[in-house]
Amino acid sequence: MSKKITRREMLKLTGMTAAGVAIGASGFGGVAKALGYNLMPVDDNLLAANKVMFYGKHQSGIATPVQKHVYFASLEVLASTKEELQDLFKLWTPLSVRLMNGEDIGDSTTNAYVPPTDTGETNGLDASNLSLTFGVGPSLFEKKELGLAHLKPSELKELPHFPKDQLDEAFCGGDLCIQACADDPQVAFHAVRNLIRQASGKVLLKWTQTGFNALPANGGTPRNLFSFKDGTVNPSTPTDFDRTVWVDSGKSWMTNGTYLIVRRIQMHLETWDRTSLKDQEAAFGRHRDSGAPIGKTNEFDEVDLTAVDKNNKLLIPEDSHVFLAKKANKTILRRAFSYSSGIVSATGAYDAGLLFISFQKDPKSFIDIQNSLGRLDRLNEYITHRGSAIFACFPGVAKGSYIGEALFTTL
Amino acid sequence: MSKKITRREMLKLTGMTAAGVAIGASGFGGVAKALGYNLMPVDDNLLAANKVMFYGKHQSGIATPVQKHVYFASLEVLASTKEELQDLFKLWTPLSVRLMNGEDIGDSTTNAYVPPTDTGETNGLDASNLSLTFGVGPSLFEKKELGLAHLKPSELKELPHFPKDQLDEAFCGGDLCIQACADDPQVAFHAVRNLIRQASGKVLLKWTQTGFNALPANGGTPRNLFSFKDGTVNPSTPTDFDRTVWVDSGKSWMTNGTYLIVRRIQMHLETWDRTSLKDQEAAFGRHRDSGAPIGKTNEFDEVDLTAVDKNNKLLIPEDSHVFLAKKANKTILRRAFSYSSGIVSATGAYDAGLLFISFQKDPKSFIDIQNSLGRLDRLNEYITHRGSAIFACFPGVAKGSYIGEALFTTL
């Protein structure tokens, strides 16, 4: 079965990102067995049809190699009892399996006198590597009628205010999120639309954001709208993921889950575009074209914060994004998308930037990094955080179980 | 050279859409020669690198098979003389060639002490079938300082108010448009961003809209967010294009050009999704899944407005979209995209729908169709027109010439 497996497909199966792991095709079977990320059953059909597995130890859309598009939906929950909410996730489970399998959520030879079960706009498209990631926000646990307050993880609370935040309530918070990622934007949209439609009156859209990734045909880290590679230092091995992303075993209903942080970061492209390459690179702490740390040659060369030039001056400036982020000494999984949503009507500037999404076993990692960036980060001059939310993403779903089961069966 | 040409690639070269023309690969050379749409020089490299030709009798992005993404930009012109505007198009010509060739607009080994010439976010991506279409709006001719008033075609005027229009000024009008279409959204965005950036103070963004198309891997007409195929009756042969799209020879600077009409049409998905399949089909006048006219089996079966069922009742309802549109007896080239831009904050409904774009040799064709739809079209219940603009698109550019030359050299 290894005959047709490309590097990207293998990475998809093993849940590894582009960096750091080289495995020959012949070694694939063993690797697949050794890992638990959205893997089994592994078969050629799965690969051929651009499908991501729904079932697994962890949810899809996290270790899954990043797709071209995201439709991120933050929802308000209207369910009035815990059982109603539980039923919603039970309902969404088989629907998610079908969607990620590239199928309609219901029989298409439906009774013409009722609305079609599936809205149908993906007919003719394949699964397009759709992944679906579900999470719950802090506000869900404050809904007394749901009786979930005692199950709120201590890590799950609204993010603190960071210097330079200029948040717009229209892109903040949410009781529940669905992150739908796919290589076709209509597939991602269709998934959210149909899940919400079937939830009839149990949820409302609070905010949504689309995003895209410029994936080079030959693989490699995509560039954001500042033209810098985004995601270079991501975890890549299963050990990295265990250390950085997955909540440790045995602690709570969140075991094998993770925390999702989403930030809608406007990039001031006009200002950026008036900045010299040298200053752009000094703001990031990396070279633009290669992605290498300043003074080095290759994207994956190690970032050495003590490296100096011949005048004994730090190569990576102390106020650069990379310097400050690394100084926090915390790791997160970045899984970001660019967005371009028209113009800001007041100024005529591009309403464009980064839909930053990160996954981490403890939100403190993100908070520490963000606090380290603080007021110092030279990149601050070019960006403004406009939206923010945090969600606790359930562990993966085993066959016969349903999304979020551990939350509902914990007393 | 025909050995590796797929149907899609052939269609791209011949400027034909999916319907209507079947040519064996062996017949390709002759067809290519017989047509003038963005063709020459035709070579394997052009195909291999996902490139659309810039030069040709007509501009790209019109007869070009529709791409996955659009970044549509409507601009305000700040140039204060005709020569300044002319210089802008002269500047944009070689830049457009480079962009459509998948190249940076300038040398990337630039002086690090100045801003990079190219913003760089497409490094690592190929041309992604980028097409660029330039047009000028009626308001451009009203700028006295430009002295173009006498060159305004009588066909180029703001569209009349149509029943059910609820236009938002934030998505209307413009002195100039750039329609950037590509199979990668970052490539489309990059093109507009760099053209505008180089136009330093000569243009301002007025409004922009992104859109996408759900292109089936095996070809065929894409579905809109109502799940109906969009573009079935499009012109497909060169004769069709001459009859429908291209302004006739010898009449004016618009010879071989065309008129672009863009409408931002919100689709009320929530209402639609509560409608029975039968009523959805009755609103369109077609079957959803096959795309066939009601009562027929295949998408491209002819629409017969007189066909009746066994009770002598019209198969295609008189108030259906297809019935009314066909009744106008006018043809246009539809080249639409879906959009999904978050939610309408006041209602929480999807801000999603159709970025309708059509090309026609005379805007009256669109106006007649729209007037025929009028208040009767049953689809009106599910859609609202929110944005509108019209642009006169120049003819194509010959080597050694520049975009819009005919406009500037006509006395």
HADDOCK unambig.tbl for C-alpha pairs under 7 A between the chains (distance, minus, plus):
assign (segid A and resid 112 and name CA) (segid B and resid 276 and name CA) 6.16 0.50 0.50
assign (segid A and resid 112 and name CA) (segid B and resid 277 and name CA) 4.80 0.50 0.50
assign (segid A and resid 112 and name CA) (segid B and resid 278 and name CA) 5.03 0.50 0.50
assign (segid A and resid 113 and name CA) (segid B and resid 276 and name CA) 5.21 0.50 0.50
assign (segid A and resid 113 and name CA) (segid B and resid 277 and name CA) 6.33 0.50 0.50
assign (segid A and resid 113 and name CA) (segid B and resid 278 and name CA) 5.83 0.50 0.50
assign (segid A and resid 114 and name CA) (segid B and resid 276 and name CA) 4.16 0.50 0.50
assign (segid A and resid 114 and name CA) (segid B and resid 277 and name CA) 6.24 0.50 0.50
assign (segid A and resid 115 and name CA) (segid B and resid 273 and name CA) 6.45 0.50 0.50
assign (segid A and resid 115 and name CA) (segid B and resid 274 and name CA) 5.75 0.50 0.50
assign (segid A and resid 115 and name CA) (segid B and resid 275 and name CA) 5.05 0.50 0.50
assign (segid A and resid 115 and name CA) (segid B and resid 276 and name CA) 3.70 0.50 0.50
assign (segid A and resid 115 and name CA) (segid B and resid 277 and name CA) 5.29 0.50 0.50
assign (segid A and resid 116 and name CA) (segid B and resid 276 and name CA) 6.58 0.50 0.50
assign (segid A and resid 116 and name CA) (segid B and resid 277 and name CA) 5.78 0.50 0.50
assign (segid A and resid 119 and name CA) (segid B and resid 227 and name CA) 6.73 0.50 0.50
assign (segid A and resid 119 and name CA) (segid B and resid 273 and name CA) 6.80 0.50 0.50
assign (segid A and resid 120 and name CA) (segid B and resid 227 and name CA) 5.24 0.50 0.50
assign (segid A and resid 121 and name CA) (segid B and resid 223 and name CA) 5.84 0.50 0.50
assign (segid A and resid 121 and name CA) (segid B and resid 224 and name CA) 6.50 0.50 0.50
assign (segid A and resid 121 and name CA) (segid B and resid 225 and name CA) 5.70 0.50 0.50
assign (segid A and resid 121 and name CA) (segid B and resid 226 and name CA) 6.60 0.50 0.50
assign (segid A and resid 121 and name CA) (segid B and resid 227 and name CA) 3.99 0.50 0.50
assign (segid A and resid 124 and name CA) (segid B and resid 216 and name CA) 5.32 0.50 0.50
assign (segid A and resid 125 and name CA) (segid B and resid 216 and name CA) 5.16 0.50 0.50
assign (segid A and resid 125 and name CA) (segid B and resid 217 and name CA) 6.81 0.50 0.50
assign (segid A and resid 186 and name CA) (segid B and resid 214 and name CA) 6.06 0.50 0.50
assign (segid A and resid 205 and name CA) (segid B and resid 348 and name CA) 6.10 0.50 0.50
assign (segid A and resid 206 and name CA) (segid B and resid 348 and name CA) 6.85 0.50 0.50
assign (segid A and resid 207 and name CA) (segid B and resid 342 and name CA) 6.65 0.50 0.50
assign (segid A and resid 207 and name CA) (segid B and resid 343 and name CA) 6.51 0.50 0.50
assign (segid A and resid 208 and name CA) (segid B and resid 342 and name CA) 4.92 0.50 0.50
assign (segid A and resid 208 and name CA) (segid B and resid 343 and name CA) 6.69 0.50 0.50
assign (segid A and resid 209 and name CA) (segid B and resid 342 and name CA) 5.58 0.50 0.50
assign (segid A and resid 214 and name CA) (segid B and resid 186 and name CA) 6.05 0.50 0.50
assign (segid A and resid 216 and name CA) (segid B and resid 124 and name CA) 5.32 0.50 0.50
assign (segid A and resid 216 and name CA) (segid B and resid 125 and name CA) 5.17 0.50 0.50
assign (segid A and resid 217 and name CA) (segid B and resid 125 and name CA) 6.83 0.50 0.50
assign (segid A and resid 223 and name CA) (segid B and resid 121 and name CA) 5.85 0.50 0.50
assign (segid A and resid 224 and name CA) (segid B and resid 121 and name CA) 6.50 0.50 0.50
assign (segid A and resid 225 and name CA) (segid B and resid 121 and name CA) 5.71 0.50 0.50
assign (segid A and resid 226 and name CA) (segid B and resid 121 and name CA) 6.61 0.50 0.50
assign (segid A and resid 227 and name CA) (segid B and resid 119 and name CA) 6.73 0.50 0.50
assign (segid A and resid 227 and name CA) (segid B and resid 120 and name CA) 5.24 0.50 0.50
assign (segid A and resid 227 and name CA) (segid B and resid 121 and name CA) 4.01 0.50 0.50
assign (segid A and resid 273 and name CA) (segid B and resid 115 and name CA) 6.44 0.50 0.50
assign (segid A and resid 273 and name CA) (segid B and resid 119 and name CA) 6.82 0.50 0.50
assign (segid A and resid 274 and name CA) (segid B and resid 115 and name CA) 5.73 0.50 0.50
assign (segid A and resid 275 and name CA) (segid B and resid 115 and name CA) 5.05 0.50 0.50
assign (segid A and resid 276 and name CA) (segid B and resid 112 and name CA) 6.16 0.50 0.50
assign (segid A and resid 276 and name CA) (segid B and resid 113 and name CA) 5.22 0.50 0.50
assign (segid A and resid 276 and name CA) (segid B and resid 114 and name CA) 4.16 0.50 0.50
assign (segid A and resid 276 and name CA) (segid B and resid 115 and name CA) 3.69 0.50 0.50
assign (segid A and resid 276 and name CA) (segid B and resid 116 and name CA) 6.58 0.50 0.50
assign (segid A and resid 277 and name CA) (segid B and resid 112 and name CA) 4.80 0.50 0.50
assign (segid A and resid 277 and name CA) (segid B and resid 113 and name CA) 6.32 0.50 0.50
assign (segid A and resid 277 and name CA) (segid B and resid 114 and name CA) 6.26 0.50 0.50
assign (segid A and resid 277 and name CA) (segid B and resid 115 and name CA) 5.32 0.50 0.50
assign (segid A and resid 277 and name CA) (segid B and resid 116 and name CA) 5.80 0.50 0.50
assign (segid A and resid 278 and name CA) (segid B and resid 112 and name CA) 5.03 0.50 0.50
assign (segid A and resid 278 and name CA) (segid B and resid 113 and name CA) 5.83 0.50 0.50
assign (segid A and resid 341 and name CA) (segid B and resid 341 and name CA) 6.72 0.50 0.50
assign (segid A and resid 342 and name CA) (segid B and resid 207 and name CA) 6.67 0.50 0.50
assign (segid A and resid 342 and name CA) (segid B and resid 208 and name CA) 4.92 0.50 0.50
assign (segid A and resid 342 and name CA) (segid B and resid 209 and name CA) 5.59 0.50 0.50
assign (segid A and resid 343 and name CA) (segid B and resid 207 and name CA) 6.52 0.50 0.50
assign (segid A and resid 343 and name CA) (segid B and resid 208 and name CA) 6.69 0.50 0.50
assign (segid A and resid 348 and name CA) (segid B and resid 205 and name CA) 6.11 0.50 0.50
assign (segid A and resid 348 and name CA) (segid B and resid 206 and name CA) 6.85 0.50 0.50
